[in-house]
Amino acid sequence: MKNILMRFGLLIYSLTTTAIIAIFFAVHIYRVKVDWQRYLDDGGYRSKVKDLMANGLTRLKGNEFQVNSLPLILLFLAGVALGVVIFFLLKKRGVKTIWPLIFAAVIALPLFPPYTENVIPRFILALVLGNLAAFMTQGMAFFITKKRS
């Protein structure tokens, strides 16, 4: 069981998390509509749109500066715990790697401050870097834990 967890745990978690966040984005993201012709013609409208564009036109419903969804927070914390557990399982086998810790730190990026900017880029960064760290950990654990014939 430990070998399966080390070999495929982060990979399965990262792909599942990517699917869950894609569904979350499909339901909870909206794009602010801008009348670009009016933007060019009306100075007052232009200043309002510039204020909106400071944090991006693509936003989460509710507070776009931080994650308020309890299931997502628990999902990210489970990823941190899984990364730390896999790190210690690999360390117990004598493997010196930091990829599971990198995964644990990166997957929690959307939870970290600052809460003054749009959280969507942090989601995307966490998914891309988290998937990279999961693939690296999975590849290394695969070669370390495979049964020798």
N, C-alpha and C positions, 0 to 999 in steps of 0.2 A: 504493500500500500504506500509506503514511504517513497519507493522508487517511482510509482505512478504520480504521486504528488509532486516530486521533484522534477520529473520529466515533463509533465503536461499541466501542472497546476496553474502556473502563471499564464501560459498560453491560452488555456480554456477560459480563465478568468478575464484576460484582456479582450478576447474576442467576444465573450458574453457582454462585457461592459461596453464595448463599442456598439454592439447591437442595441443594448438598453438605452444608451445615450442618444443613438440615432433616432430611436422611437420617441424619447423625451424631447429631442429637438423638433421632430415632426409635429408634436402636439403643442409645445410651449414656446416656439419661436415665431416672431412676427417681424415684418419689415416695415419700417416707416415709409409711407408713400410721399414722395416729393413731386410737386408740379414744377418741373425744371424750367418751363417757359416763364412761369410766375416768378421763379427764383431769379431769373435773369432780369426781369422787368421791375420787380417790387423790392425796394431796399429793406422795408420792415420784414417782409417774408424771408428775405435772404438772411437777415440777422437771426431770425428764429430757427431757420434750417441749419445755420452754422453752429448754433448752440446744440442742436440735436446731433449733428455730425461729429461733435467732439467725442462722443462715446459710441459712435457707429450707428448706422441706420438699421442694422439687424440686432434685435434685442430679445431677451427672455421676457415672458409675461411676468408681471409682478416686479420684484426688485432685480434689475439686470446687473447689479454690481456684486452680488454674492449668491451662493447656493442656499436656498431656503427649503428645498425638498428633503425631508427626512430619509426617504428611501435612497436617494442619491448620496447623501452624507454617509449613511450606513454602508452603502456599496463601496465608497471610496475608503472608508475605514477598514472594511473587510479586506480590501486590496493591500492596504498597508500591513495589516496583520499577516496576510498570506505571504507577502514578500519577506517579512522578518522571519516567519517560520521556515520558509524555504532556505533563507540565508543560513539559519542555524542548522538545518538538516544537512546542507551541503558542507558547512564548516565541520560538522561532526564527522563527515566522511573524509575530511582532510583537504577539501577543495577550497582554494583561496580565490574568491570571486566577490565582486561588489555589485554585480548586475541585479540580484534580488533587492539589495538596499536601494539602488538607483530606482528600480521599479517602485518600491514603497514610497520613496520621496516624490517621485514624479506623479504618481497616480493621485496624490493628495494636493496637487497644485491648485485645483479650483477652490479648495477650502482655505488657502492662505490669503492674507491681506496683500495688497491694498484693496480696499473696497470702494475705490474711487474710479475704477475703470470697468469696462464691459467684461463679463466673465467668460464670454464665448471663446475668445482667443486662448484663454487658459484651459478651457475644456479641450480644445483641439490640440494644443501643445501637450497636454497630459495624455491624450489618446495616442498621439504619434510617438512620443518618447516612451510611453508605457508599453506600447506594442513592440517597439524596438528592443527595449530591455527584456520583455517577456520572450521574444524570439531568441535573443542572445542567451538567456538563462536556459531556455528549453533546449537549444542546440548543445550547449555545454553539458547540461545534465544528461542529455540523451547519450552522449559518448561516454560519460563517466559511469552511468548506471546500467548500460546495456549488458546483457548477459554474454559472457565470452564462451564460445563453444570450443 
